[in-house]
Amino acid sequence: MDSGIKYSEKDLYSLKVKYNELLERNKKAEVFFKTNSVSECIKYLDLFNDVTRQLSGIIFFIEFLSGEELSYEQKINEFNEVRE
């Protein structure tokens, strides 16, 4: 089925790079939340939620453009093919 949406491999590559960047931020935030007080964590909760929403959105677009569902392992690990 043709969605009518045109994209290039460069678009998919860019999404994967952005995903890796956000995933790294998310992992750092998880460490922060585990090692700081609740009051300190609450200050950054909205930012953490925003990063999480962005990750979910990028997963959707990567799956849509590639035509393949990402596995759990792919979602929790970086895309090695786009590591810089």
Rosetta silent file (secondary structure, phi, psi, omega in degrees, C-alpha in Angstrom):
SEQUENCE: MDSGIKYSEKDLYSLKVKYNELLERNKKAEVFFKTNSVSECIKYLDLFNDVTRQLSGIIFFIEFLSGEELSYEQKINEFNEVRE
SCORE:     score description
SCORE:     0.000 S_00000001
   1 L     0.000  127.472  179.533    0.000    0.000    0.000 S_00000001
   2 L   -89.120  118.924 -178.711    1.429    3.365   -1.022 S_00000001
   3 L   -77.550  -13.779 -177.532    0.942    5.945    1.716 S_00000001
   4 L    82.570   -6.537  179.078    1.713    8.778   -0.671 S_00000001
   5 L   -89.125  128.641 -179.962    4.361   10.042    1.729 S_00000001
   6 L  -100.812  135.187  176.471    7.767   10.463    0.169 S_00000001
   7 L  -149.039  164.559  178.556   10.909   10.051    2.218 S_00000001
   8 L  -116.896  168.236  175.106   14.519    9.177    1.663 S_00000001
   9 H   -61.155  -29.644  177.642   16.920    6.875    3.450 S_00000001
  10 H   -63.516  -37.835  177.262   18.486   10.081    4.758 S_00000001
  11 H   -61.661  -45.914  179.801   15.184   10.897    6.515 S_00000001
  12 H   -64.201  -42.150  177.531   15.156    7.495    8.193 S_00000001
  13 H   -59.220  -46.003 -179.591   18.823    7.887    9.120 S_00000001
  14 H   -61.993  -39.892  177.016   18.113   11.313   10.665 S_00000001
  15 H   -63.081  -40.486  179.887   15.257    9.888   12.724 S_00000001
  16 H   -67.568  -38.060  176.376   17.521    7.139   14.032 S_00000001
  17 H   -62.624  -47.263  179.220   20.219    9.668   14.966 S_00000001
  18 H   -61.899  -40.295  178.002   17.638   11.778   16.823 S_00000001
  19 H   -59.624  -47.127  179.104   16.303    8.641   18.521 S_00000001
  20 H   -58.084  -42.881  179.688   19.806    7.751   19.747 S_00000001
  21 H   -61.906  -47.264 -179.540   20.261   11.272   21.127 S_00000001
  22 H   -67.495  -37.424  179.152   16.940   11.200   22.967 S_00000001
  23 H   -63.406  -39.961  177.098   17.516    7.674   24.239 S_00000001
  24 H   -62.880  -43.392  176.577   20.832    8.780   25.747 S_00000001
  25 H   -61.173  -41.886 -179.714   19.075   11.709   27.466 S_00000001
  26 H   -62.477  -44.249  179.923   16.400    9.339   28.723 S_00000001
  27 H   -64.079  -40.168  177.354   18.974    6.945   30.179 S_00000001
  28 H   -65.277  -38.351  178.476   20.782    9.806   31.928 S_00000001
  29 H   -64.839  -39.738  178.230   17.464   11.028   33.316 S_00000001
  30 H   -60.988  -41.258  176.593   16.689    7.575   34.700 S_00000001
  31 H   -63.374  -44.136  178.595   20.010    7.612   36.560 S_00000001
  32 H   -57.641  -46.500 -178.090   19.232   11.120   37.826 S_00000001
  33 H   -66.267  -28.738  179.304   15.822   10.029   39.106 S_00000001
  34 H   -79.797  -18.894 -172.415   17.336    7.047   40.911 S_00000001
  35 H  -116.282    4.223 -179.293   20.019    9.114   42.647 S_00000001
  36 L  -124.683  165.346 -178.847   18.264   12.351   43.629 S_00000001
  37 L   -68.347  160.121  179.076   15.549   13.392   46.031 S_00000001
  38 H   -59.699  -43.754 -178.705   11.902   13.380   45.044 S_00000001
  39 H   -63.071  -35.840  177.365   11.733   17.174   45.251 S_00000001
  40 H   -69.477  -40.178 -178.766   14.740   17.463   42.921 S_00000001
  41 H   -66.849  -38.508 -178.512   13.239   14.946   40.483 S_00000001
  42 H   -59.547  -32.290  179.311    9.869   16.690   40.350 S_00000001
  43 H   -59.272  -30.447 -173.873   11.598   19.792   38.948 S_00000001
  44 L  -111.319    7.984 -176.901   12.571   17.821   35.838 S_00000001
  45 H   -63.395  -41.956  179.000    9.594   15.501   35.479 S_00000001
  46 H   -62.392  -40.290  177.828    7.941   17.521   32.692 S_00000001
  47 H   -64.319  -43.512  177.698   11.186   17.526   30.709 S_00000001
  48 H   -60.250  -45.259  178.981   11.552   13.774   31.192 S_00000001
  49 H   -62.638  -37.034  177.751    7.971   13.233   30.028 S_00000001
  50 H   -64.143  -44.552  177.929    8.620   15.398   26.959 S_00000001
  51 H   -61.645  -42.096  179.309   11.681   13.338   26.013 S_00000001
  52 H   -62.572  -42.138  177.515    9.655   10.146   26.490 S_00000001
  53 H   -64.019  -41.034  178.175    6.876   11.455   24.226 S_00000001
  54 H   -62.589  -41.797  177.499    9.422   12.413   21.573 S_00000001
  55 H   -59.420  -45.390  179.589   10.920    8.916   21.706 S_00000001
  56 H   -61.005  -42.751  179.110    7.470    7.379   21.229 S_00000001
  57 H   -63.694  -41.428  179.482    6.760    9.648   18.276 S_00000001
  58 H   -67.200  -38.799  175.727   10.052    8.821   16.605 S_00000001
  59 H   -56.745  -45.915  179.873    9.429    5.092   17.101 S_00000001
  60 H   -56.804  -48.325 -177.717    6.100    5.541   15.311 S_00000001
  61 H   -67.956  -38.965  177.782    7.725    7.313   12.349 S_00000001
  62 H   -62.150  -44.870  179.110   10.617    4.859   12.086 S_00000001
  63 H   -64.483  -40.838 -179.524    8.170    1.946   12.042 S_00000001
  64 H   -64.124  -48.295 -176.870    5.939    3.723    9.539 S_00000001
  65 H   -70.549  -36.222 -178.683    8.750    4.628    7.165 S_00000001
  66 H   -83.407  -20.361 -177.283   10.550    1.296    7.411 S_00000001
  67 L    74.988   13.577 -178.852    7.354   -0.757    7.304 S_00000001
  68 L  -130.429  141.750  175.940    8.664   -2.860   10.188 S_00000001
  69 L   -80.005  134.721  177.856    7.800   -2.945   13.867 S_00000001
  70 L   -75.442  141.546  176.558   10.771   -2.349   16.145 S_00000001
  71 L   -77.958  167.031  176.496   11.541   -5.089   18.641 S_00000001
  72 H   -56.756  -44.722  179.990   11.848   -4.429   22.356 S_00000001
  73 H   -59.822  -41.402  178.914   15.625   -4.746   22.035 S_00000001
  74 H   -65.305  -34.913 -177.752   15.714   -2.148   19.258 S_00000001
  75 H   -72.746  -30.771 -177.115   13.651    0.256   21.353 S_00000001
  76 H   -96.273   -9.350  178.824   15.891    0.091   24.428 S_00000001
  77 L  -114.849  159.690  177.625   19.226    0.094   22.590 S_00000001
  78 L   -70.585  160.146  170.068   20.743    2.597   20.218 S_00000001
  79 L   -81.298  105.354 -176.508   20.728    2.150   16.477 S_00000001
  80 H   -62.666  -30.484 -175.778   24.341    1.041   16.025 S_00000001
  81 H   -69.421  -10.485  179.783   24.324    1.774   12.306 S_00000001
  82 H  -119.515   12.624  178.409   24.033    5.507   12.971 S_00000001
  83 L   -63.752  140.038 -179.106   26.421    5.868   15.898 S_00000001
  84 L  -104.972    0.000    0.000   28.757    8.783   15.490 S_00000001
